[in-house]
Amino acid sequence: MHRLHSCKSQGAKDGRCKEGRRSRPEGMTPSLGNASNLSVLVLSGNNLTGRIPSSLEKLVGLSILDLSFNKLDGLVPSNFANLNNLNSLNLSRNNINGSIPSELGNLFLLNALDLGSNALSGTIPKELGNLQSLRTLVLANNHLNGSIPEEIFNCTLL
């Protein structure tokens, strides 16, 4: 299994990773999308800023994507729906805004979706009810409105 963890997860306190790598506190490089064999990407708890690169959609082998506890902003990329092998998506505790893309309802293998503690607005898309494998759904501490769509109750593992 190919993994890429943050410097912080390797125990570095000053941003220096073992083997001399450094975290990119200004954001992620778009060329990260070239790592097509990557299955786990965990960059949580850093000081990453800027938008989530749309090039991450090229990481088609990705099963876990965790960008939580950063300072990322902008929208949840709707092209994340191309990550067909994704089991867990955690974008919590950032500054992500806009609406939840209905395209996330096409991630049929997803069993954990955490978008909590952002600045998301609008309604909860009914398409999330397509996620039959979903066991965890966290949308707390956002600016969502409207009612919970009936289709969410199709997620019988919640």
C-alpha positions as CSV (number, residue, x, y, z in Angstrom):
1,M,0.0,0.0,0.0
2,H,1.4,3.4,-0.9
3,R,1.0,6.1,1.7
4,L,1.9,9.7,2.1
5,H,1.6,11.2,5.5
6,S,2.4,14.6,6.8
7,C,5.7,15.6,8.4
8,K,3.8,16.1,11.7
9,S,2.6,12.5,11.6
10,Q,6.2,11.3,11.4
11,G,7.0,13.1,14.7
12,A,8.7,16.2,13.3
13,K,8.0,19.3,15.3
14,D,9.7,21.9,13.1
15,G,8.1,20.9,9.8
16,R,11.1,18.7,8.8
17,C,10.4,15.2,7.9
18,K,12.7,12.2,8.0
19,E,14.6,11.9,4.8
20,G,14.8,15.7,4.6
21,R,11.3,16.3,3.2
22,R,9.4,19.4,4.3
23,S,5.8,20.1,4.6
24,R,4.3,22.8,2.2
25,P,2.6,25.2,4.6
26,E,1.5,27.4,1.7
27,G,-0.6,24.6,0.1
28,M,-0.4,21.4,-1.9
29,T,1.3,21.3,-5.2
30,P,-1.0,20.4,-8.2
31,S,1.5,17.8,-9.3
32,L,0.5,15.6,-6.4
33,G,-2.2,14.4,-8.8
34,N,0.6,12.6,-10.7
35,A,0.9,10.0,-7.9
36,S,-1.7,7.7,-9.5
37,N,-0.7,4.6,-7.4
38,L,-1.3,6.4,-4.1
39,S,-3.9,4.6,-2.0
40,V,-3.8,6.7,1.3
41,L,-3.2,10.4,1.5
42,V,-3.2,11.9,5.0
43,L,-2.2,15.5,5.3
44,S,-4.2,16.4,8.4
45,G,-3.1,18.7,11.1
46,N,-0.8,20.9,9.1
47,N,-1.0,24.5,8.1
48,L,-2.1,23.9,4.5
49,T,-3.8,26.9,2.9
50,G,-5.5,27.6,-0.4
51,R,-7.9,25.6,-2.5
52,I,-7.9,21.8,-2.7
53,P,-6.2,21.0,-6.0
54,S,-8.6,19.6,-8.6
55,S,-5.7,17.5,-9.8
56,L,-6.4,15.1,-6.8
57,E,-9.1,13.7,-9.0
58,K,-6.4,11.8,-10.8
59,L,-5.6,9.7,-7.7
60,V,-8.0,7.0,-8.8
61,G,-6.5,4.4,-6.6
62,L,-7.1,6.5,-3.5
63,S,-9.1,4.8,-0.7
64,I,-8.5,7.3,2.1
65,L,-8.2,11.1,1.7
66,D,-7.8,13.1,4.9
67,L,-7.1,16.8,4.6
68,S,-8.7,17.7,8.0
69,F,-7.4,20.3,10.5
70,N,-5.9,22.7,8.0
71,K,-6.8,26.1,6.6
72,L,-8.0,25.0,3.2
73,D,-10.7,27.2,1.6
74,G,-12.8,27.2,-1.6
75,L,-15.2,24.6,-2.6
76,V,-15.3,20.8,-2.3
77,P,-14.2,19.7,-5.7
78,S,-17.2,18.1,-7.5
79,N,-14.6,16.0,-9.5
80,F,-13.9,14.0,-6.4
81,A,-16.8,11.9,-7.7
82,N,-14.1,10.4,-10.0
83,L,-12.4,8.8,-7.0
84,N,-14.4,5.6,-7.3
85,N,-12.3,3.6,-4.8
86,L,-12.6,6.2,-2.0
87,N,-13.7,4.6,1.3
88,S,-13.1,7.6,3.6
89,L,-13.2,11.4,2.8
90,N,-12.3,13.8,5.7
91,L,-12.2,17.5,4.9
92,S,-13.3,18.6,8.4
93,R,-12.0,21.6,10.3
94,N,-11.0,23.8,7.4
95,N,-12.5,26.9,5.8
96,I,-14.3,25.2,2.9
97,N,-17.4,27.0,1.7
98,G,-20.1,26.7,-0.9
99,S,-22.5,23.8,-1.1
100,I,-21.9,20.1,-0.8
101,P,-21.6,18.7,-4.3
102,S,-24.4,16.3,-5.2
103,E,-21.7,14.4,-7.2
104,L,-20.4,13.0,-3.9
105,G,-23.4,10.7,-4.1
106,N,-21.6,8.7,-6.8
107,L,-18.9,7.6,-4.4
108,F,-20.6,4.2,-3.8
109,L,-17.8,2.7,-1.8
110,L,-17.7,5.6,0.7
111,N,-18.2,4.5,4.3
112,A,-17.1,7.7,6.1
113,L,-17.7,11.3,5.0
114,D,-16.7,14.1,7.4
115,L,-17.3,17.6,6.2
116,G,-17.8,19.0,9.7
117,S,-16.6,22.4,11.0
118,N,-16.3,24.3,7.7
119,A,-18.4,27.1,6.2
120,L,-20.6,24.9,4.0
121,S,-24.0,26.4,3.1
122,G,-27.1,25.3,1.3
123,T,-29.0,22.1,1.7
124,I,-27.9,18.5,2.2
125,P,-28.0,16.9,-1.3
126,K,-30.5,14.1,-1.6
127,E,-27.9,12.2,-3.6
128,L,-26.0,11.4,-0.4
129,G,-28.8,8.8,0.0
130,N,-27.1,6.8,-2.7
131,L,-24.2,5.9,-0.4
132,Q,-25.4,2.5,0.7
133,S,-22.0,1.8,2.4
134,L,-22.0,5.0,4.4
135,R,-21.5,4.3,8.2
136,T,-20.4,7.8,9.3
137,L,-21.7,11.1,8.1
138,V,-20.5,14.3,9.9
139,L,-21.9,17.6,8.7
140,A,-21.9,19.4,12.0
141,N,-20.8,23.0,12.5
142,N,-21.5,24.4,9.1
143,H,-24.2,26.8,7.8
144,L,-26.5,24.2,6.2
145,N,-30.2,24.9,6.0
146,G,-33.4,23.2,5.0
147,S,-34.5,19.8,6.1
148,I,-32.7,16.4,6.1
149,P,-33.6,14.7,2.8
150,E,-35.6,11.5,3.1
151,E,-33.1,9.8,0.9
152,I,-30.5,9.9,3.7
153,F,-32.5,7.2,5.4
154,N,-31.6,4.9,2.5
155,C,-28.2,4.8,4.1
156,T,-29.2,1.9,6.4
157,L,-25.7,1.5,7.9
158,L,-25.8,5.0,9.5
